[in-house]
Amino acid sequence: MMQFITVDGRSLHCAYRPGTGQPVVFSNSLGTDLRIWDGVTALLPEGRPLLMLDKRGHGLSGDGPVTITALAQDMAAAMDHFSLKDAVVCGVSVGGLITQSLAVQRPDLVAAAVLCCTGLKIGDDAIWAPRINDARTTGLEPMRDAVMERWFSPSFHANRQADLQGYGNMLTRTPAEGYARVCEAIRDEDLTENAAKLTQPSICIAGSDDKATPPALVQALADALPNSRYVEIAGCGHLPCIEAPDIIAREILSL
């Protein structure tokens, strides 16, 4: 059910389903909102509590200064609001960075992690500077095609044209300043020193066709975490929650 909570004076948009089992909490990618998890949540048992959250400057949430630490604190505040702890937390892309940060900051909240298409550090200033500039000067529409190429596999482009258009709309309707601020947060974050502290069981999932966070980056994350395993999804791009929700649901239920 759609709800709004207030954290640090800003409204954050959540979708929360109560239940009695172990909670599952989701963290989105850059330029998307909580609806990217619909295919996954539909495959999870009805008794599991579920929480999804639009991060600052995305979806229906308010804007504000952005760091990965702050985004993890927003997630912690939302989990505290709904009295959730010892959850399986599943994040994709920047959501994976947020999940890692949350697991270290608040280990009481994270019993296990599913880290999709992410790493300890994603990109550098040479990658992010032009995208940040473009978002602020010309908006997101001109970068739409390039982002769709990174997000989705060739098969998705060939066979799911309506979906491709819809997710392109989701990207371009993201506030440009919110997008730029999250780009800056990704650029500035390096979680390498945190890796040894993330001792919870974790699954690191890569897409074989992911052009944004290639499998080697995800494999390096799995190698760095003390209690993790690596899964690679053949023929999948950067958003396995959309292209392979059955696999993501299966891995969540394996923890």
C-alpha positions as CSV (number, residue, x, y, z in Angstrom):
1,M,0.0,0.0,0.0
2,M,1.3,3.5,-0.9
3,Q,2.3,5.5,2.1
4,F,4.3,8.6,2.9
5,I,6.5,9.1,5.9
6,T,8.5,12.2,7.0
7,V,12.2,11.8,7.5
8,D,14.4,14.8,8.3
9,G,11.6,17.1,7.2
10,R,11.0,15.6,3.8
11,S,8.3,13.3,2.6
12,L,9.4,9.9,1.4
13,H,7.2,7.6,-0.6
14,C,6.9,4.0,0.5
15,A,5.0,0.9,-0.5
16,Y,4.5,-1.3,2.6
17,R,2.8,-4.7,2.9
18,P,2.5,-6.0,6.5
19,G,2.9,-9.6,7.3
20,T,4.3,-12.0,9.9
21,G,7.3,-13.6,8.3
22,Q,10.9,-12.2,7.7
23,P,10.7,-8.8,6.0
24,V,12.1,-8.2,2.5
25,V,13.2,-4.6,1.8
26,F,14.1,-3.2,-1.6
27,S,16.3,-0.4,-2.8
28,N,16.0,1.0,-6.4
29,S,18.5,2.0,-9.1
30,L,19.3,5.5,-10.4
31,G,16.4,7.0,-12.5
32,T,13.8,4.5,-11.4
33,D,11.1,4.3,-8.7
34,L,9.8,1.5,-6.5
35,R,7.7,0.0,-9.3
36,I,10.7,-1.8,-10.7
37,W,10.2,-4.5,-8.0
38,D,6.6,-5.3,-8.9
39,G,7.6,-8.5,-10.8
40,V,9.6,-9.7,-7.9
41,T,7.2,-8.9,-5.1
42,A,4.4,-10.7,-7.0
43,L,6.4,-13.9,-6.7
44,L,7.1,-13.7,-2.9
45,P,4.8,-15.4,-0.3
46,E,1.9,-13.4,0.8
47,G,2.9,-13.7,4.5
48,R,6.2,-11.8,4.0
49,P,6.3,-8.2,5.0
50,L,7.5,-6.1,2.1
51,L,8.9,-2.5,2.0
52,M,9.9,-0.4,-1.0
53,L,11.0,3.2,-1.0
54,D,11.6,6.0,-3.5
55,K,14.9,7.5,-2.6
56,R,15.3,11.3,-2.4
57,G,14.7,13.1,-5.6
58,H,13.1,10.1,-7.3
59,G,9.5,9.0,-7.7
60,L,7.2,10.7,-5.3
61,S,9.8,11.4,-2.6
62,G,11.0,14.8,-1.7
63,D,14.4,16.1,-2.8
64,G,17.4,17.1,-0.7
65,P,21.2,16.7,-0.3
66,V,22.3,13.2,-1.2
67,T,25.0,10.8,-0.1
68,I,25.0,7.0,0.0
69,T,25.1,7.2,3.8
70,A,22.1,9.6,3.9
71,L,20.1,7.3,1.5
72,A,20.9,4.3,3.8
73,Q,19.8,6.4,6.8
74,D,16.5,7.1,5.0
75,M,16.0,3.4,4.5
76,A,16.8,2.8,8.2
77,A,14.3,5.4,9.2
78,A,11.6,3.8,7.0
79,M,12.3,0.4,8.5
80,D,12.2,1.8,12.0
81,H,8.9,3.5,11.1
82,F,7.3,0.1,10.1
83,S,9.1,-1.8,13.0
84,L,11.1,-4.0,10.6
85,K,14.4,-5.6,11.4
86,D,16.5,-8.7,10.5
87,A,15.3,-8.3,6.9
88,V,16.5,-9.6,3.6
89,V,17.5,-6.3,1.9
90,C,17.7,-6.4,-1.9
91,G,19.3,-3.5,-3.8
92,V,20.1,-3.0,-7.5
93,S,22.8,-0.7,-8.8
94,V,23.0,2.4,-6.5
95,G,20.5,0.5,-4.4
96,G,23.2,-2.1,-3.9
97,L,25.5,0.6,-2.6
98,I,22.8,1.8,-0.3
99,T,22.2,-1.8,0.9
100,Q,25.9,-2.3,1.7
101,S,26.0,1.0,3.6
102,L,22.8,0.0,5.6
103,A,24.2,-3.4,6.4
104,V,27.3,-1.9,8.0
105,Q,25.5,1.1,9.7
106,R,22.6,-0.9,11.1
107,P,23.4,-4.6,11.1
108,D,20.3,-5.1,13.3
109,L,18.1,-4.3,10.3
110,V,19.9,-6.5,7.7
111,A,20.0,-10.2,8.2
112,A,21.0,-10.9,4.6
113,A,21.6,-9.0,1.4
114,V,20.9,-9.5,-2.3
115,L,23.2,-7.2,-4.2
116,C,22.2,-6.9,-7.9
117,C,24.4,-5.4,-10.6
118,T,26.5,-3.3,-8.2
119,G,30.0,-3.1,-6.8
120,L,32.1,-1.5,-4.0
121,K,32.6,1.5,-6.3
122,I,30.7,2.3,-9.5
123,G,32.5,4.4,-12.1
124,D,34.7,7.5,-11.6
125,D,34.5,11.2,-12.3
126,A,35.3,10.7,-16.0
127,I,32.1,8.7,-16.3
128,W,29.9,10.7,-14.0
129,A,30.9,14.3,-14.7
130,P,29.4,14.5,-18.2
131,R,26.2,12.8,-17.1
132,I,25.7,15.1,-14.2
133,N,26.3,18.1,-16.4
134,D,23.9,16.8,-19.1
135,A,21.2,16.2,-16.5
136,R,21.4,19.7,-15.2
137,T,21.8,21.5,-18.6
138,T,19.7,19.5,-21.1
139,G,17.7,17.1,-18.9
140,L,17.2,13.4,-19.1
141,E,15.4,13.0,-22.4
142,P,18.6,13.3,-24.6
143,M,20.3,10.5,-22.7
144,R,17.3,8.2,-22.8
145,D,18.5,5.9,-25.6
146,A,22.0,5.5,-24.1
147,V,20.6,4.7,-20.7
148,M,18.2,2.1,-22.1
149,E,21.2,0.5,-23.8
150,R,22.9,0.2,-20.5
151,W,19.8,-1.0,-18.6
152,F,18.5,-3.7,-20.9
153,S,19.8,-6.7,-22.9
154,P,19.6,-6.9,-26.7
155,S,16.8,-9.5,-26.3
156,F,14.7,-7.0,-24.2
157,H,15.2,-4.3,-26.8
158,A,14.1,-6.7,-29.6
159,N,11.1,-8.4,-27.9
160,R,9.7,-6.0,-25.3
161,Q,9.3,-2.7,-27.1
162,A,6.3,-1.5,-25.1
163,D,8.1,-2.1,-21.8
164,L,11.2,-0.4,-23.2
165,Q,9.2,2.7,-23.9
166,G,7.6,2.6,-20.5
167,Y,10.9,2.4,-18.6
168,G,12.3,5.1,-20.8
169,N,9.3,7.2,-19.6
170,M,10.2,6.3,-16.0
171,L,13.7,7.6,-16.5
172,T,12.8,10.9,-18.2
173,R,10.1,11.7,-15.7
174,T,12.7,11.5,-12.9
175,P,13.5,15.0,-11.6
176,A,16.8,16.0,-13.3
177,E,18.2,17.5,-10.1
178,G,17.4,14.4,-8.1
179,Y,19.1,12.3,-10.8
180,A,22.2,14.5,-10.8
181,R,22.5,14.4,-7.0
182,V,22.3,10.7,-6.9
183,C,25.0,10.5,-9.7
184,E,27.2,12.7,-7.5
185,A,26.6,10.4,-4.5
186,I,27.6,7.3,-6.6
187,R,30.7,9.1,-7.9
188,D,31.8,10.0,-4.4
189,E,31.2,6.6,-2.8
190,D,33.8,3.9,-2.3
191,L,32.8,1.1,0.0
192,T,36.0,-1.0,-0.3
193,E,36.9,-0.4,3.3
194,N,33.5,-1.5,4.5
195,A,33.6,-4.9,2.7
196,A,35.1,-6.9,5.6
197,K,32.3,-5.5,7.9
198,L,29.5,-6.8,5.8
199,T,29.4,-10.3,7.3
200,Q,25.8,-11.1,6.7
201,P,25.0,-13.8,4.1
202,S,24.9,-12.1,0.7
203,I,24.2,-13.0,-2.9
204,C,25.9,-10.9,-5.6
205,I,23.9,-11.1,-8.8
206,A,25.2,-10.0,-12.2
207,G,23.7,-9.8,-15.7
208,S,25.8,-11.2,-18.5
209,D,24.8,-8.3,-20.8
210,D,25.0,-5.5,-18.2
211,K,26.9,-2.6,-19.7
212,A,26.7,-0.4,-16.5
213,T,28.1,-2.8,-13.9
214,P,29.7,-5.6,-15.9
215,P,30.0,-9.1,-14.3
216,A,33.6,-8.6,-13.4
217,L,32.7,-5.7,-11.1
218,V,30.0,-7.8,-9.4
219,Q,32.4,-10.8,-9.1
220,A,34.9,-8.5,-7.4
221,L,32.3,-7.5,-4.9
222,A,31.4,-11.1,-4.2
223,D,35.1,-11.9,-3.7
224,A,35.5,-9.0,-1.3
225,L,32.6,-9.9,1.0
226,P,33.3,-12.4,3.7
227,N,30.1,-14.5,3.4
228,S,28.8,-14.2,-0.2
229,R,28.2,-16.1,-3.4
230,Y,28.1,-15.0,-7.0
231,V,25.2,-15.6,-9.5
232,E,25.3,-14.6,-13.1
233,I,22.1,-14.4,-15.1
234,A,22.6,-15.2,-18.8
235,G,21.1,-12.7,-21.3
236,C,20.2,-10.1,-18.7
237,G,21.1,-6.5,-18.5
238,H,21.4,-4.0,-15.6
239,L,18.0,-4.5,-14.1
240,P,17.4,-8.2,-13.4
241,C,14.4,-7.3,-11.2
242,I,12.7,-6.4,-14.6
243,E,14.3,-8.9,-16.9
244,A,14.5,-11.9,-14.6
245,P,12.2,-11.3,-11.6
246,D,11.8,-15.1,-11.0
247,I,15.5,-15.5,-10.4
248,I,15.6,-12.5,-8.0
249,A,12.6,-13.9,-6.1
250,R,14.2,-17.4,-5.9
251,E,17.5,-16.0,-4.6
252,I,15.7,-13.9,-2.0
253,L,13.8,-17.0,-0.8
254,S,17.1,-19.0,-0.6
255,L,18.3,-16.8,2.3
